[in-house]
Amino acid sequence: MTNKVTVKPVIFTDSDEESTSCIETFRMKTSIDDVRSLQFWRALAAEFIGTFILVIVSLGSTVQGWNSGIDDALDVVQIALTFGLAVSTSVWIVGHLSGGHINPAVTIAMLVTRRISLIRAIMYMICQCVGSIAAAGLLKALTPPGLRGGLGTTTLNAGVSPAMGFGIELCITMFLVLTVFATCDSKRTDHAGSFPLQIGLSVTMGHLWAVEFCGSSMNPARSLGPAVVMNIWSDHWIYWVGPMTGGVIAGLMYDNLLASNSSVRKARDFMLSAQFDDEKYPARKTKIQVLDDESESQAMTQNV
């Protein structure tokens, strides 16, 4: 049986004249053939590098308190902008090789929507986690001991229950993954510009809301790195279960409800067909009739 393996790299164009597709499709007989390809191993290296860049830069923004004796409160805007720009930069660098997931929640969403193989999803997540741990370890070595604190470890703030933290992580990750799927919808023609930046802005939005609540992980690998290096595991399960659940919900919701080619037939085939090809479902175009005031008046007169 032939499985369809789809990698979704991000577009690198600002021109309407260039291709607006961010889907690169190729067929493999089995996941074993996927493993044997050079492109697969380059993609794994890309996920490691992309996650490494994201974690070391974004966690570095959480190291604050440099001005001793001065009120140096947590700068949420600085942290939010750094995380968003780090995601944009990482996706821009490695998106053409692996799709620029750099997040297990994005990878699990791609898996459940049948865009990547199981072995690719597992290996992506391993590389993302290893990249995060390596980045957190290097950042710890480069940071003065007195300023390390928790090194950006995600924990719940006072008064925030585990259920609250789970709900917040689910929501902000769902918004992020919806943005990823929307920017990679090749059948949409209503958006343009820098797709990595659009994804980064959704990360910034999530951090502006949730940093004070729960640290705003949105990415299990990002939370794993500092947790391992600093040995802080308080409520760590939230930063896996919440984002992964949000990613699965977002992937299924966009593909079967919000996508430009969503339909009842597509949803049925997605759930029941052994071989599912998203490309065979055309986008639905809304027909709009525009009438000027004169035409509308004439039409009303004729009806009378």
TORKOL-4160 file (C-alpha; in steps of 0.2 Angstrom, whole numbers, padded with zeros to 4 digits, m for minus):
304
<pt num="1" X="0000" Y="0000" Z="0000"/>
<pt num="2" X="0006" Y="0017" Z="m0004"/>
<pt num="3" X="0006" Y="0031" Z="0009"/>
<pt num="4" X="0007" Y="0049" Z="0005"/>
<pt num="5" X="0020" Y="0059" Z="0014"/>
<pt num="6" X="0018" Y="0077" Z="0013"/>
<pt num="7" X="0031" Y="0090" Z="0020"/>
<pt num="8" X="0024" Y="0108" Z="0022"/>
<pt num="9" X="0038" Y="0120" Z="0020"/>
<pt num="10" X="0035" Y="0139" Z="0022"/>
<pt num="11" X="0035" Y="0150" Z="0007"/>
<pt num="12" X="0049" Y="0162" Z="0005"/>
<pt num="13" X="0040" Y="0175" Z="m0007"/>
<pt num="14" X="0032" Y="0192" Z="m0005"/>
<pt num="15" X="0027" Y="0193" Z="m0023"/>
<pt num="16" X="0010" Y="0189" Z="m0030"/>
<pt num="17" X="0018" Y="0183" Z="m0046"/>
<pt num="18" X="0028" Y="0170" Z="m0038"/>
<pt num="19" X="0021" Y="0153" Z="m0032"/>
<pt num="20" X="0010" Y="0154" Z="m0016"/>
<pt num="21" X="0011" Y="0136" Z="m0013"/>
<pt num="22" X="0020" Y="0130" Z="0003"/>
<pt num="23" X="0017" Y="0111" Z="0000"/>
<pt num="24" X="0030" Y="0100" Z="m0007"/>
<pt num="25" X="0022" Y="0083" Z="m0010"/>
<pt num="26" X="0031" Y="0067" Z="m0014"/>
<pt num="27" X="0027" Y="0048" Z="m0012"/>
<pt num="28" X="0035" Y="0035" Z="m0003"/>
<pt num="29" X="0030" Y="0016" Z="m0003"/>
<pt num="30" X="0033" Y="0014" Z="0016"/>
<pt num="31" X="0040" Y="0024" Z="0030"/>
<pt num="32" X="0056" Y="0014" Z="0028"/>
<pt num="33" X="0059" Y="0022" Z="0011"/>
<pt num="34" X="0057" Y="0039" Z="0019"/>
<pt num="35" X="0071" Y="0034" Z="0032"/>
<pt num="36" X="0082" Y="0029" Z="0017"/>
<pt num="37" X="0081" Y="0046" Z="0009"/>
<pt num="38" X="0094" Y="0059" Z="0011"/>
<pt num="39" X="0080" Y="0073" Z="0012"/>
<pt num="40" X="0074" Y="0064" Z="0028"/>
<pt num="41" X="0090" Y="0066" Z="0037"/>
<pt num="42" X="0093" Y="0084" Z="0031"/>
<pt num="43" X="0075" Y="0087" Z="0038"/>
<pt num="44" X="0080" Y="0080" Z="0055"/>
<pt num="45" X="0095" Y="0090" Z="0056"/>
<pt num="46" X="0085" Y="0105" Z="0051"/>
<pt num="47" X="0072" Y="0102" Z="0066"/>
<pt num="48" X="0087" Y="0101" Z="0078"/>
<pt num="49" X="0095" Y="0117" Z="0072"/>
<pt num="50" X="0078" Y="0126" Z="0071"/>
<pt num="51" X="0073" Y="0121" Z="0088"/>
<pt num="52" X="0091" Y="0125" Z="0095"/>
<pt num="53" X="0090" Y="0143" Z="0088"/>
<pt num="54" X="0072" Y="0145" Z="0095"/>
<pt num="55" X="0076" Y="0139" Z="0113"/>
<pt num="56" X="0093" Y="0148" Z="0116"/>
<pt num="57" X="0087" Y="0165" Z="0109"/>
<pt num="58" X="0070" Y="0164" Z="0117"/>
<pt num="59" X="0076" Y="0158" Z="0134"/>
<pt num="60" X="0090" Y="0171" Z="0134"/>
<pt num="61" X="0076" Y="0184" Z="0134"/>
<pt num="62" X="0070" Y="0177" Z="0151"/>
<pt num="63" X="0087" Y="0180" Z="0160"/>
<pt num="64" X="0083" Y="0197" Z="0168"/>
<pt num="65" X="0089" Y="0206" Z="0183"/>
<pt num="66" X="0105" Y="0214" Z="0176"/>
<pt num="67" X="0102" Y="0230" Z="0184"/>
<pt num="68" X="0105" Y="0227" Z="0203"/>
<pt num="69" X="0097" Y="0239" Z="0215"/>
<pt num="70" X="0084" Y="0245" Z="0202"/>
<pt num="71" X="0066" Y="0239" Z="0200"/>
<pt num="72" X="0069" Y="0226" Z="0186"/>
<pt num="73" X="0052" Y="0218" Z="0184"/>
<pt num="74" X="0049" Y="0204" Z="0171"/>
<pt num="75" X="0048" Y="0212" Z="0154"/>
<pt num="76" X="0033" Y="0203" Z="0146"/>
<pt num="77" X="0034" Y="0213" Z="0130"/>
<pt num="78" X="0053" Y="0209" Z="0127"/>
<pt num="79" X="0050" Y="0190" Z="0130"/>
<pt num="80" X="0035" Y="0190" Z="0119"/>
<pt num="81" X="0043" Y="0198" Z="0105"/>
<pt num="82" X="0059" Y="0188" Z="0107"/>
<pt num="83" X="0049" Y="0172" Z="0106"/>
<pt num="84" X="0039" Y="0177" Z="0091"/>
<pt num="85" X="0055" Y="0183" Z="0081"/>
<pt num="86" X="0064" Y="0168" Z="0086"/>
<pt num="87" X="0051" Y="0157" Z="0079"/>
<pt num="88" X="0050" Y="0167" Z="0063"/>
<pt num="89" X="0069" Y="0166" Z="0061"/>
<pt num="90" X="0070" Y="0148" Z="0064"/>
<pt num="91" X="0056" Y="0144" Z="0052"/>
<pt num="92" X="0063" Y="0155" Z="0039"/>
<pt num="93" X="0080" Y="0146" Z="0040"/>
<pt num="94" X="0074" Y="0128" Z="0040"/>
<pt num="95" X="0057" Y="0128" Z="0033"/>
<pt num="96" X="0062" Y="0123" Z="0015"/>
<pt num="97" X="0070" Y="0107" Z="0022"/>
<pt num="98" X="0058" Y="0100" Z="0036"/>
<pt num="99" X="0043" Y="0112" Z="0035"/>
<pt num="100" X="0049" Y="0121" Z="0050"/>
<pt num="101" X="0039" Y="0112" Z="0063"/>
<pt num="102" X="0051" Y="0115" Z="0078"/>
<pt num="103" X="0037" Y="0111" Z="0089"/>
<pt num="104" X="0030" Y="0093" Z="0094"/>
<pt num="105" X="0012" Y="0101" Z="0094"/>
<pt num="106" X="0014" Y="0106" Z="0076"/>
<pt num="107" X="0022" Y="0089" Z="0071"/>
<pt num="108" X="0007" Y="0079" Z="0080"/>
<pt num="109" X="m0005" Y="0090" Z="0070"/>
<pt num="110" X="0003" Y="0086" Z="0054"/>
<pt num="111" X="0003" Y="0068" Z="0059"/>
<pt num="112" X="m0015" Y="0067" Z="0063"/>
<pt num="113" X="m0020" Y="0076" Z="0047"/>
<pt num="114" X="m0010" Y="0063" Z="0037"/>
<pt num="115" X="0003" Y="0075" Z="0030"/>
<pt num="116" X="0018" Y="0066" Z="0037"/>
<pt num="117" X="0023" Y="0048" Z="0041"/>
<pt num="118" X="0023" Y="0041" Z="0059"/>
<pt num="119" X="0042" Y="0038" Z="0059"/>
<pt num="120" X="0045" Y="0055" Z="0052"/>
<pt num="121" X="0034" Y="0063" Z="0066"/>
<pt num="122" X="0043" Y="0052" Z="0080"/>
<pt num="123" X="0060" Y="0057" Z="0073"/>
<pt num="124" X="0055" Y="0075" Z="0072"/>
<pt num="125" X="0050" Y="0076" Z="0090"/>
<pt num="126" X="0066" Y="0067" Z="0096"/>
<pt num="127" X="0077" Y="0080" Z="0086"/>
<pt num="128" X="0066" Y="0094" Z="0093"/>
<pt num="129" X="0068" Y="0089" Z="0111"/>
<pt num="130" X="0087" Y="0085" Z="0109"/>
<pt num="131" X="0089" Y="0102" Z="0101"/>
<pt num="132" X="0080" Y="0111" Z="0115"/>
<pt num="133" X="0090" Y="0102" Z="0129"/>
<pt num="134" X="0107" Y="0106" Z="0120"/>
<pt num="135" X="0102" Y="0124" Z="0118"/>
<pt num="136" X="0096" Y="0126" Z="0137"/>
<pt num="137" X="0113" Y="0118" Z="0142"/>
<pt num="138" X="0123" Y="0130" Z="0132"/>
<pt num="139" X="0113" Y="0145" Z="0138"/>
<pt num="140" X="0116" Y="0139" Z="0156"/>
<pt num="141" X="0135" Y="0138" Z="0153"/>
<pt num="142" X="0134" Y="0156" Z="0145"/>
<pt num="143" X="0124" Y="0164" Z="0159"/>
<pt num="144" X="0131" Y="0171" Z="0175"/>
<pt num="145" X="0125" Y="0159" Z="0190"/>
<pt num="146" X="0117" Y="0173" Z="0199"/>
<pt num="147" X="0106" Y="0177" Z="0185"/>
<pt num="148" X="0100" Y="0160" Z="0179"/>
<pt num="149" X="0085" Y="0159" Z="0190"/>
<pt num="150" X="0074" Y="0145" Z="0182"/>
<pt num="151" X="0082" Y="0149" Z="0165"/>
<pt num="152" X="0064" Y="0151" Z="0157"/>
<pt num="153" X="0057" Y="0135" Z="0164"/>
<pt num="154" X="0038" Y="0136" Z="0162"/>
<pt num="155" X="0029" Y="0135" Z="0179"/>
<pt num="156" X="0012" Y="0140" Z="0185"/>
<pt num="157" X="0010" Y="0157" Z="0193"/>
<pt num="158" X="0003" Y="0159" Z="0210"/>
<pt num="159" X="m0016" Y="0156" Z="0210"/>
<pt num="160" X="m0016" Y="0147" Z="0193"/>
<pt num="161" X="m0022" Y="0129" Z="0195"/>
<pt num="162" X="m0016" Y="0114" Z="0184"/>
<pt num="163" X="m0033" Y="0114" Z="0176"/>
<pt num="164" X="m0032" Y="0133" Z="0172"/>
<pt num="165" X="m0014" Y="0130" Z="0165"/>
<pt num="166" X="m0019" Y="0116" Z="0154"/>
<pt num="167" X="m0034" Y="0126" Z="0147"/>
<pt num="168" X="m0022" Y="0141" Z="0143"/>
<pt num="169" X="m0009" Y="0130" Z="0135"/>
<pt num="170" X="m0022" Y="0121" Z="0125"/>
<pt num="171" X="m0030" Y="0138" Z="0118"/>
<pt num="172" X="m0014" Y="0147" Z="0114"/>
<pt num="173" X="m0006" Y="0132" Z="0105"/>
<pt num="174" X="m0022" Y="0129" Z="0096"/>
<pt num="175" X="m0021" Y="0147" Z="0089"/>
<pt num="176" X="m0003" Y="0144" Z="0084"/>
<pt num="177" X="m0007" Y="0128" Z="0075"/>
<pt num="178" X="m0022" Y="0136" Z="0066"/>
<pt num="179" X="m0011" Y="0150" Z="0060"/>
<pt num="180" X="0002" Y="0137" Z="0054"/>
<pt num="181" X="m0011" Y="0127" Z="0044"/>
<pt num="182" X="m0019" Y="0143" Z="0037"/>
<pt num="183" X="m0002" Y="0150" Z="0031"/>
<pt num="184" X="0001" Y="0133" Z="0022"/>
<pt num="185" X="m0016" Y="0132" Z="0014"/>
<pt num="186" X="m0010" Y="0131" Z="m0004"/>
<pt num="187" X="m0028" Y="0134" Z="m0011"/>
<pt num="188" X="m0030" Y="0151" Z="m0002"/>
<pt num="189" X="m0026" Y="0167" Z="m0012"/>
<pt num="190" X="m0032" Y="0180" Z="0001"/>
<pt num="191" X="m0016" Y="0181" Z="0010"/>
<pt num="192" X="0002" Y="0186" Z="0006"/>
<pt num="193" X="0018" Y="0193" Z="0014"/>
<pt num="194" X="0030" Y="0184" Z="0025"/>
<pt num="195" X="0022" Y="0168" Z="0032"/>
<pt num="196" X="0036" Y="0164" Z="0045"/>
<pt num="197" X="0032" Y="0182" Z="0052"/>
<pt num="198" X="0014" Y="0178" Z="0053"/>
<pt num="199" X="0017" Y="0162" Z="0062"/>
<pt num="200" X="0029" Y="0172" Z="0074"/>
<pt num="201" X="0016" Y="0185" Z="0077"/>
<pt num="202" X="0004" Y="0171" Z="0083"/>
<pt num="203" X="0017" Y="0166" Z="0096"/>
<pt num="204" X="0020" Y="0184" Z="0101"/>
<pt num="205" X="0001" Y="0185" Z="0104"/>
<pt num="206" X="0000" Y="0169" Z="0115"/>
<pt num="207" X="0015" Y="0175" Z="0125"/>
<pt num="208" X="0007" Y="0193" Z="0128"/>
<pt num="209" X="m0008" Y="0184" Z="0136"/>
<pt num="210" X="m0001" Y="0169" Z="0145"/>
<pt num="211" X="0017" Y="0173" Z="0151"/>
<pt num="212" X="0011" Y="0179" Z="0168"/>
<pt num="213" X="m0001" Y="0164" Z="0169"/>
<pt num="214" X="0009" Y="0149" Z="0165"/>
<pt num="215" X="0025" Y="0154" Z="0156"/>
<pt num="216" X="0016" Y="0152" Z="0139"/>
<pt num="217" X="0025" Y="0137" Z="0132"/>
<pt num="218" X="0015" Y="0133" Z="0117"/>
<pt num="219" X="0029" Y="0120" Z="0113"/>
<pt num="220" X="0033" Y="0104" Z="0123"/>
<pt num="221" X="0051" Y="0104" Z="0117"/>
<pt num="222" X="0054" Y="0122" Z="0123"/>
<pt num="223" X="0048" Y="0117" Z="0140"/>
<pt num="224" X="0058" Y="0101" Z="0141"/>
<pt num="225" X="0075" Y="0109" Z="0138"/>
<pt num="226" X="0076" Y="0120" Z="0153"/>
<pt num="227" X="0066" Y="0108" Z="0164"/>
<pt num="228" X="0080" Y="0095" Z="0161"/>
<pt num="229" X="0095" Y="0107" Z="0163"/>
<pt num="230" X="0088" Y="0115" Z="0179"/>
<pt num="231" X="0079" Y="0100" Z="0186"/>
<pt num="232" X="0062" Y="0109" Z="0188"/>
<pt num="233" X="0048" Y="0097" Z="0185"/>
<pt num="234" X="0033" Y="0106" Z="0193"/>
<pt num="235" X="0017" Y="0102" Z="0184"/>
<pt num="236" X="0028" Y="0098" Z="0168"/>
<pt num="237" X="0014" Y="0087" Z="0161"/>
<pt num="238" X="0004" Y="0102" Z="0158"/>
<pt num="239" X="0016" Y="0108" Z="0145"/>
<pt num="240" X="0015" Y="0092" Z="0135"/>
<pt num="241" X="m0003" Y="0087" Z="0137"/>
<pt num="242" X="m0010" Y="0105" Z="0134"/>
<pt num="243" X="0000" Y="0110" Z="0118"/>
<pt num="244" X="m0002" Y="0092" Z="0110"/>
<pt num="245" X="m0021" Y="0092" Z="0113"/>
<pt num="246" X="m0022" Y="0110" Z="0106"/>
<pt num="247" X="m0012" Y="0105" Z="0091"/>
<pt num="248" X="m0023" Y="0090" Z="0087"/>
<pt num="249" X="m0039" Y="0100" Z="0089"/>
<pt num="250" X="m0032" Y="0114" Z="0078"/>
<pt num="251" X="m0026" Y="0102" Z="0064"/>
<pt num="252" X="m0042" Y="0093" Z="0063"/>
<pt num="253" X="m0053" Y="0109" Z="0064"/>
<pt num="254" X="m0043" Y="0118" Z="0051"/>
<pt num="255" X="m0043" Y="0103" Z="0038"/>
<pt num="256" X="m0061" Y="0098" Z="0040"/>
<pt num="257" X="m0069" Y="0115" Z="0044"/>
<pt num="258" X="m0059" Y="0130" Z="0040"/>
<pt num="259" X="m0049" Y="0125" Z="0025"/>
<pt num="260" X="m0053" Y="0132" Z="0008"/>
<pt num="261" X="m0057" Y="0115" Z="0001"/>
<pt num="262" X="m0066" Y="0108" Z="0017"/>
<pt num="263" X="m0082" Y="0098" Z="0013"/>
<pt num="264" X="m0092" Y="0084" Z="0020"/>
<pt num="265" X="m0085" Y="0073" Z="0007"/>
<pt num="266" X="m0067" Y="0077" Z="0012"/>
<pt num="267" X="m0070" Y="0074" Z="0030"/>
<pt num="268" X="m0078" Y="0058" Z="0026"/>
<pt num="269" X="m0064" Y="0052" Z="0015"/>
<pt num="270" X="m0051" Y="0059" Z="0028"/>
<pt num="271" X="m0058" Y="0047" Z="0041"/>
<pt num="272" X="m0062" Y="0032" Z="0030"/>
<pt num="273" X="m0051" Y="0031" Z="0015"/>
<pt num="274" X="m0035" Y="0021" Z="0016"/>
<pt num="275" X="m0027" Y="0033" Z="0003"/>
<pt num="276" X="m0031" Y="0051" Z="0006"/>
<pt num="277" X="m0025" Y="0064" Z="m0005"/>
<pt num="278" X="m0029" Y="0082" Z="0000"/>
<pt num="279" X="m0025" Y="0089" Z="m0017"/>
<pt num="280" X="m0040" Y="0081" Z="m0026"/>
<pt num="281" X="m0052" Y="0092" Z="m0016"/>
<pt num="282" X="m0054" Y="0108" Z="m0025"/>
<pt num="283" X="m0056" Y="0125" Z="m0016"/>
<pt num="284" X="m0074" Y="0131" Z="m0015"/>
<pt num="285" X="m0075" Y="0149" Z="m0022"/>
<pt num="286" X="m0089" Y="0161" Z="m0015"/>
<pt num="287" X="m0099" Y="0169" Z="m0029"/>
<pt num="288" X="m0103" Y="0187" Z="m0025"/>
<pt num="289" X="m0114" Y="0198" Z="m0036"/>
<pt num="290" X="m0111" Y="0216" Z="m0035"/>
<pt num="291" X="m0125" Y="0228" Z="m0040"/>
<pt num="292" X="m0123" Y="0247" Z="m0040"/>
<pt num="293" X="m0138" Y="0258" Z="m0034"/>
<pt num="294" X="m0144" Y="0261" Z="m0052"/>
<pt num="295" X="m0145" Y="0243" Z="m0056"/>
<pt num="296" X="m0153" Y="0239" Z="m0040"/>
<pt num="297" X="m0167" Y="0253" Z="m0043"/>
<pt num="298" X="m0170" Y="0246" Z="m0060"/>
<pt num="299" X="m0172" Y="0228" Z="m0053"/>
<pt num="300" X="m0185" Y="0234" Z="m0040"/>
<pt num="301" X="m0195" Y="0244" Z="m0053"/>
<pt num="302" X="m0196" Y="0229" Z="m0064"/>
<pt num="303" X="m0202" Y="0218" Z="m0050"/>
<pt num="304" X="m0215" Y="0231" Z="m0046"/>
